[in-house]
């Protein structure tokens, strides 16, 4: 799609910019929502925390852009759904056993 912005006034460019930013935010929101719907409340999930430690917990709630995960140690994390992975019962038991052996 070819669009000549050279002929637009400053006011028209500002309005075009506002509409572009609005559209980009909508598309990002739709991507977050789609990714979020891959997970169910109550499901076991894992993610890497800022310290690169793998955390495992239960998805408790959907937020606007994140989900709330409660880890086994009682931590509450708001995590982008793009950082989550599903955890099978076997993986959950293996990781839990590994964590308990380290302590």
Secondary structure, DSSP 8 states (H G I E B T S, - for coil): ----GGG--HHHHHHHHHHHHHHHHHHHHHHHHHHHTTS-TT-EEEEE-TTS-EEEEEEEEE-SSEEEEEETTS-EEEEEGGG-EE--HHHHHHHHHHHHHH-
